[in-house]
Amino acid sequence: MLEYLIIIGAVVAVFFLLIVTIATRYKKCPSDRILVVYGKVGSGKSAQCYHGGAAFIWPIIQDYQYLNLTPLPIDIKLEGALSKQNIRVNTPSTFTVGISTEPGVMENAAERLLGLTLQHINELAKDIIFGQMRVVIATMDIEEINADRDKLIANISTGVEVELKKVGLRLINVNVQDITDASGYIDALGQEAASKAIAEAKVKVAQADRDGEIGAAVAQRDKRIAVSNANAEATRGENTAQVDIANSNAERRSAQAEAERLATAAEKVAQAKVLEEAYVAEQRAEQQRAERERSTQFANIVVPAEIAKERQIVEADAEAERLRRIQQGMSDAVRAEKQAEADGIKLVQVAEADGLRAKLLAEAEGAQAILAGKAKGFKDLIATCEGPAGAQQMLVTELLPQLVREQVQAISNLQIDKITVWDSGGNGDGKSSTASFLSGLAGSVPPLHELAKNVGVELPEYLGKLKEDEGRKAPRTSGQDASI
């Protein structure tokens, strides 16, 4: 039982809270304000405006504010505005504006004036009015501005109203207080008008005096004429009565003839209208028949032609699809052939690479075998010669013929074109000059020990020694001509 009471109490509390929420979110719009609802108010709208009535403000997704419709008086102290004649005019005025309640303009006010104070709105309207008054005055002459106040006010109202609507305002009243100019042109116009008025007044006084005297004479004349006219009028009345009787009879006969004519004309018009309606009915029947004939021809000619055209289009599409499939099949065959050829080339290249690898591997194994054989041979040679020294002597002995051959080839290519002997006598050692030359030439051959050192080998002592002084004196000659 307690649980039921708790549930009922919770439901009542939720219902009461819902009622309170609805009551607090339901806003009524006073007559002197505009209710602006903004937030999610519908597609294409920035706000929803209400003048009078009420609206429910959805929580979270909507909010609201009010726009005050209180009229704003604005004093415009416009000075030095150029007229059409480039004369500067002073036009102090008072404007009364307010936020418009016109549909469409209210939305402009909601977009541009919401949240502004009356002072800010007053300043905004004042700037707009100043600009429009200058524009209107620039299009009017001084005489027109001074003489036709209604036109001036109408032009100002028209220009200002258009601009004020763009920000959501409307013009309530315009009062131009005075119109002056710095040059005194308007005062001169006033003086001219006053002079004209005085002159016209004097003329009117003189005309009044003249009219008085003329009126007296005319009255006397009228009296005499009136008596004569009364007598004549009596006679004329009698004659007129008789003429009226005759005219009345004539009008009666004319009215009867006119009535007969109208009846005849009405009958003719009725007959013509009947014929016209018959012709219209026949024309409609002919149009219907032509439409039926056209439909028949369309069904017999155009429809079969369109069906044939559609069949040809379908057949052409089928033929194009068949050709496309054939081309696709040929392309697939060519692609498969190219792929097989590429696979064959790849297999050949793989086989050639395997063959080259095997060849290089065999050459490497052969070189390794040669080097291993040489290493084993050198090892056996050192073991046989009982040490490295013996093995060295053995290798030098094997290379000795090659060293001697290199020594001889050092001068084998030496070319001597001629030998000129200037002295045929003998030297102190009993040799002739020619003998000394040949002996020196033979001594120019590189010594064996020196040649061996040049290749990094030191010959053993059992192959002889080279005297140091002779080694230093060993001549080295070269050239194509040797002279003694």
Protein Blocks (a to p, Z undefined) as FASTA:
>chain_A
ZZmmmmmmmmmmmmmmmmmmmmmmmccddfkbccddehjebghiabdcdeehjddddehj
accddddfbdcddddddehiacfkopacdddddddddddfbehjlmmmmmmmgopafklm
mmmmmmmmmmmmmmmmmmpcfklmmmmmmlmmmmmmmmmmmmmmmnopacfbdcdfbdcd
fkommmmmmmmmmmmmmmmmmmmmmmmmmmmmmmmmmmmmmmmmmmmmmmmmmmmmmmmm
mmmmmmmmmmmmmmmmmmmmmmmmmmmmmmmmmmmmmmmmmmmmmmmmmmmmmmmmmmmm
mmmmmmmmmmmmmmmmmmmmmmmmmmmmmmmmmmmmmmmmmmmmmmmmmmmmmmmmmmmm
mmmmmmmmmmmmmmmmmmmmmmmnopaklmmmmmmmmmmmmmmmmmmmmmmmpccfbacd
fbfcdcfkopafklmmmmmmmmmpccfklmmmmnopacdfknopadfklmmmpccdedjb
dcZZ
